[in-house]
């Protein structure tokens, strides 16, 4: 079965084709980073318009890349949530209309389920059950995964997601957009141990997380440095890097502690990390070391599949279409969509 996947939940337009027998056969992506950079963040209306502009050309490009035509497609999958409602509607309308025009089954895909199962696209995928850390710009959660659609929420961020905290802290430090990757690069120049930031909610039991206080702590530290080193550009630049490093270390340590607790609580030996922040190299290194001490293994998707992409949507869509799921002609995109609403399927 060949499935066309469409991802348009936020600021990246992704199209991919997944073959149930051959695996991923093509994927293309358009990023809106330059479009939103001058505003310092995603502008929903601009995001929606840009998706509309690129969806069809990218679809044609993906088909050409796979040496296929629309007539070779057996089903269509599109992200229906969670995300920016206008952006979601752009992809959902195109996907559902294409399926109707070609008389094909269509299926809605949960954006976070796509991220969670993205490591399955690799040559050495994880086996169920496992603990998943989904950490992106809009979501941070831990789940116990026993199968496709079988997700037990263990803990989540009570305020800012880790990715949001990265972006907002980067903005407070005067860095560019998107802030997370820029802050991570700057942190490499920081001196370890210069500052020790708190590890939020690690001094109490449970797996919920909070990063808004850490963001504020970073701002206060940075403002003190600006006052202390006023007019001393070199010292201020180093101080900025030191704050970035201390912030990153605190987020990574917090996530590592929570993941360790989740593994112990579920008696799992396998940890999966997915989502945009999952591309952070410091986080990967720390989690790998922690999991090794626990006698387990760490799995994650390749860097290009950590951020939003059509490949993960096409893959999940293929699984669900082959299990007999399909969506009627109505389009039901939603900005919020709890993962426990998903149905379990056999694969």
C-alpha positions in Angstrom: 0.0 0.0 0.0 1.4 3.4 -1.0 0.3 6.3 1.2 0.8 10.0 0.7 1.4 11.8 4.0 0.8 15.5 4.6 2.2 17.5 7.5 1.2 21.1 8.1 0.6 21.5 11.8 2.8 24.6 12.3 5.6 26.2 10.3 6.9 23.4 8.1 5.2 21.8 5.1 6.1 18.1 4.7 5.0 15.7 2.0 6.1 12.0 1.9 5.2 8.7 0.3 5.4 5.5 2.3 5.2 2.0 0.8 4.1 -0.8 3.1 6.5 -3.1 1.4 9.4 -0.9 0.5 9.2 1.6 3.3 9.8 5.3 2.8 10.2 6.1 -0.9 10.2 9.9 -0.9 9.9 12.9 1.4 10.2 16.6 0.8 10.0 19.5 3.2 9.6 23.3 3.1 10.6 25.3 6.1 9.1 28.7 7.0 11.9 29.8 9.2 12.9 32.7 7.0 9.3 33.8 6.7 8.8 34.1 10.4 12.3 35.2 11.5 11.6 38.9 11.2 8.7 38.5 13.6 10.6 36.5 16.2 8.0 33.7 16.1 5.4 31.9 14.1 2.6 34.1 12.7 -0.4 31.8 12.3 -2.0 33.6 9.3 1.3 33.7 7.4 1.9 30.0 8.2 -1.4 29.0 6.7 -0.9 31.0 3.6 2.5 29.5 3.0 1.2 26.0 3.4 -1.4 26.7 0.8 1.3 28.0 -1.5 3.6 25.0 -1.2 1.4 21.9 -0.6 0.6 21.0 -4.2 4.1 21.8 -5.6 5.7 19.7 -2.9 3.2 16.9 -3.6 4.2 16.9 -7.3 7.9 16.9 -6.2 7.5 13.9 -3.9 5.7 12.0 -6.7 8.5 12.8 -9.1 11.1 11.8 -6.6 9.5 8.4 -6.3 8.8 8.1 -10.0 5.1 7.8 -9.3 1.9 9.4 -10.4 -1.3 10.2 -8.4 -2.8 7.1 -9.9 -0.2 5.0 -7.9 -1.4 6.3 -4.5 -3.6 3.9 -2.4 -4.4 6.2 0.4 -3.9 9.7 1.9 -2.9 10.6 5.5 -2.9 14.2 6.9 -2.1 15.8 10.2 -5.4 16.7 11.9 -4.0 18.0 15.2 -2.8 19.2 17.5 -1.4 22.4 16.1 -2.3 25.8 14.6 -5.9 25.4 13.4 -5.4 27.4 10.2 -2.2 25.5 9.3 -3.9 22.2 10.0 -7.0 23.1 7.9 -4.7 23.9 5.0 -3.2 20.4 4.9 -6.4 18.6 5.9 -8.5 20.3 3.1 -5.9 19.4 0.5 -5.5 15.9 1.7 -9.2 15.1 2.1 -10.0 16.7 -1.3 -7.3 14.7 -3.0 -8.6 11.5 -1.5 -12.2 12.4 -2.6 -11.1 13.3 -6.1 -9.1 10.0 -6.5 -11.7 7.9 -4.7 -9.1 6.9 -2.1 -9.4 6.2 1.7 -8.1 9.0 3.9 -7.1 9.0 7.5 -6.4 11.6 10.2 -3.1 11.4 12.0 -2.2 12.7 15.4 0.9 14.9 15.1 2.4 13.6 18.4 1.8 10.0 17.4 3.7 10.7 14.3 6.7 12.0 16.3 6.4 9.1 18.8 6.6 6.5 16.0 9.2 8.3 13.9 12.0 6.0 15.2 10.2 3.2 13.5 11.4 4.6 10.2 15.0 3.7 11.0 16.7 0.4 10.1 16.9 -0.7 13.8 13.5 0.4 15.3 12.6 -0.1 18.9 10.4 -2.9 20.1 7.3 -2.5 22.2 7.0 -1.8 25.1 9.1 1.3 25.7 9.0 4.7 27.4 8.8 7.7 25.0 9.9 11.2 25.7 8.1 13.5 23.3 9.8 16.8 23.5 9.1 19.5 21.0 8.3 23.2 20.7 4.7 22.8 21.9 4.7 19.5 23.9 6.8 17.8 26.5 5.5 14.5 27.8 6.4 11.0 28.9 4.4 8.0 27.8 4.5 4.3 28.4 4.0 2.8 24.9 2.8 -0.8 24.6 1.7 -0.7 21.0 0.3 1.6 18.3 -2.4 3.6 19.9 -1.6 2.2 23.3 -0.2 5.2 25.1 -0.3 5.7 28.9 0.5 9.3 29.8 3.1 9.2 32.7 3.8 12.9 33.0 3.9 16.2 31.1 4.9 19.8 31.3 2.5 21.8 33.4 3.4 25.1 31.7 6.0 25.8 29.0 7.2 22.8 27.0 10.9 22.4 26.9 11.1 23.6 23.3 9.1 26.7 24.2 11.4 27.4 27.1 14.5 27.1 24.8 12.9 29.5 22.3 11.8 32.1 24.9 15.1 32.0 26.8 16.9 32.5 23.5 14.7 35.5 22.8 15.5 36.9 26.2 19.2 36.5 25.5 18.8 38.4 22.2 19.4 35.4 20.0 17.9 34.8 16.6 14.8 32.7 15.5 14.3 29.8 15.9 15.9 30.2 19.2 16.4 26.7 20.4 19.1 25.6 17.9 20.9 29.0 18.3 20.9 28.7 22.1 22.3 25.1 21.8 25.1 26.3 19.6 25.9 29.2 21.9 25.9 26.8 24.9 28.9 25.0 23.4 31.0 28.1 24.1 29.8 28.4 27.7 32.0 27.3 30.7 30.5 24.4 32.6 29.9 25.2 36.3 29.9 29.0 35.9 26.2 29.0 36.9 24.1 26.2 38.5 20.4 26.6 37.6 17.7 24.7 39.4 16.3 21.4 38.2 12.5 22.1 38.4 10.3 19.6 40.2 13.0 17.0 40.6 13.0 17.3 44.4 9.5 15.8 44.6 8.0 12.5 43.3 6.2 12.2 40.0 6.9 12.7 36.4 5.3 16.1 35.6 7.6 18.9 34.5 7.8 22.7 34.7 10.1 25.0 32.8 8.6 28.5 33.2 10.5 29.1 36.5 13.8 28.1 34.9 13.1 30.5 32.1 12.6 33.3 34.7 15.8 32.3 36.6 17.7 32.6 33.3 16.3 36.0 32.6 17.2 37.3 36.1 20.8 35.9 35.8 21.2 37.5 32.3 19.9 40.9 33.5 22.4 40.9 36.4 25.2 40.2 34.0 24.2 43.0 31.7 24.3 45.4 34.7 27.6 44.0 35.9 29.4 43.9 32.5 27.9 47.1 31.0 30.2 48.3 28.3 32.4 45.2 28.5 31.4 43.4 25.3 33.8 40.4 25.6 32.8 39.6 29.2 29.1 40.0 28.3 29.4 37.7 25.3 31.0 35.0 27.5 28.4 35.6 30.2 25.7 35.1 27.6 27.2 31.8 26.5 27.5 30.7 30.2 23.8 31.4 30.8 22.9 29.5 27.7 25.0 26.5 28.9 23.6 26.6 32.4 20.0 26.7 31.0 20.6 23.8 28.6 22.3 21.8 31.3 19.3 22.3 33.7 16.7 21.3 31.0 18.7 18.2 30.0 19.3 17.2 33.6 15.7 17.6 34.5 14.6 15.5 31.5 17.2 12.9 32.3 16.0 12.5 35.9 12.3 12.2 34.8 13.2 9.7 32.1 15.1 7.6 34.6 12.1 7.6 37.0 9.8 6.6 34.1 12.0 3.6 33.2 12.1 2.5 36.7 8.4 3.0 37.3 7.4 1.0 34.2 10.2 -1.6 34.5 11.1 -0.8 30.8 14.6 -1.0 29.4 14.0 1.0 26.2 13.7 4.7 26.0 12.6 6.5 22.8 13.2 10.3 22.4 11.4 12.1 19.6 10.4 15.7 18.7 12.4 18.7 17.7 14.3 19.1 21.0 15.3 15.4 20.5 17.8 16.7 18.0 19.8 18.4 20.8 23.1 16.6 21.0 23.7 17.3 24.7 20.3 15.8 25.5 21.0 12.7 23.4 24.4 12.2 25.1 23.1 12.5 28.6 20.1 10.2 28.0 22.3 7.6 26.3 24.6 7.6 29.3 21.7 7.4 31.7 20.0 4.5 29.9 23.3 2.6 29.6 23.6 2.8 33.4 20.1 1.4 33.7 21.0 -1.5 31.4 18.8 -0.3 28.6 18.9 1.2 25.1 18.1 4.6 23.7 16.4 5.0 20.3 15.7 8.2 18.3 14.9 9.2 14.7 17.5 10.7 12.4 17.9 14.5 12.8 15.6 15.3 9.8 12.8 13.3 11.3 13.0 15.0 14.7 11.4 18.1 13.5 8.0 18.2 11.7 8.0 16.1 8.6 5.7 14.2 6.2 7.5 10.9 6.6 6.2 10.2 10.1 2.6 11.1 9.0 2.8 8.8 5.9 4.1 6.0 8.1 1.4 6.3 10.8 -1.2 6.8 8.2 -0.2 3.6 6.4 -0.5 1.7 9.6 -3.9 3.0 10.4 -5.3 2.7 6.8 -4.1 -0.9 6.7 -5.9 -1.5 10.0 -9.1 -0.4 8.3 -9.4 3.1 9.6 -10.7 5.9 7.3 -12.1 9.3 7.6 -15.5 10.4 6.1 -15.8 13.4 3.9 -16.0 15.8 6.8 -12.8 17.6 8.0 -12.3 17.7 11.7 -8.9 19.5 12.3 -8.4 20.4 16.0 -5.9 22.5 17.8 -6.0 20.3 20.8 -6.2 16.5 20.6 -5.5 14.3 23.7 -3.5 11.2 22.8 -5.7 9.0 24.9 -8.5 9.6 22.3 -6.6 7.5 19.8 -7.7 3.9 19.1 -5.3 1.0 19.4 -4.5 -1.1 16.3 -2.7 -4.4 15.6 0.4 -4.2 13.4 
